Structure formats: C-alpha cells, structure tokens
Amino acid sequence: MDLHRINAYSKLNNKHGVNVLTEKRNVSCLNWGATNNYPLSSIGKKVVCGRCKNSLPKPGEVLELSSDQASKFIRNSRLPILVDFFSPTCAPCQIMHIVVENLAKRRSGEVMTMRINVDQNPQLATQFMVQAVPTFIIFYRGNERDRTSGAMSEEDFAFWVASRT
Ligand SMILES: [Zn+2]
C-alpha cells in the first residue's frame, strides 16, 4: 500500500475501529423489504437493491418516509424496525431524537429506524393506535413486537430495544 492509500485508509477507519473499506451492513429495501448488504465504502454513492434496483437507505439513518411508504415498509421489512412516533412541539420527543439517532447508528445492520411525525401523519397515528408522544414501536415482519411511551435514559432505551430485536 502506498502512502496515499494508507492515508485514505486510516481516514476511512473511524473512531470505533470500523473499516469502512470492507465492512458491510444489512439494510432493508424500502420497496419490498428485501435485505441487502450495503458496503460502507459506498456511502455517498447511489446503492441499489439487488432485487428491484430501487435506491437503498443508508445504514444507520433514521428514515422519514411518506405515510404510504412508511406503512409499506412496516409490512415488508425483513429486518426489525423501530419507529419513533413524535410531534415537533413535544419536548420529550426532542430529547429522544438524539437517543434514537445514536441507537440507529449503533444498531445499524440489525435494526431499521424510522421517525413518524404524528401531526403530519395523523392516519398513521390512528392506524397504530398511538395515543401519546413520543411512542416507540418495534415491528418485526409487519407485526408489533412491543411499544413504550415517554422519554427514557439512553441506557434504558438501548436495553429495551436490544431485548426485543
Ligand atoms: Zn428492493
């Protein structure tokens, strides 16, 4: 490896020791939910689903989808999905945004994460019987596995998700 490549290589090794040149993460296609292996070296480029050729979501990203896309994704994703039902005017929701973003990065490849604004998507709030914000629901293959409401510590939240995914 020449020096230029070594420099590029060390830049690509992030602080967690993840080698983004070679590592891959599973992501679910937004279209029909197929699991794809997403090479971390391709972040920033267009990566498409091996089955349907639609663009794949980036690993570790908290998805914000239209209500039709969100319902379809909940039904079809082959990976578990954590959904954060929030309102932009709710203070505990703001606190939990960062907690959810951290979790999305930490559990990338294992859990898909999505955020639904209940003020903009009241039909989804009704469909999933969300009566308070923030409410977090874990879905697996279209079925609800568990839910919880209200702010909690990062540690408790990580534990809750880990015990159900
Ligand atoms: Zn696909």
Boltz pocket constraint, residues with backbone or C-beta under 6 A from the ligand:
constraints:
  - pocket:
      binder: B
      contacts: [[A, 29], [A, 30], [A, 31], [A, 32], [A, 33], [A, 34], [A, 49], [A, 50], [A, 51], [A, 52], [A, 53], [A, 54]]
      max_distance: 6.0
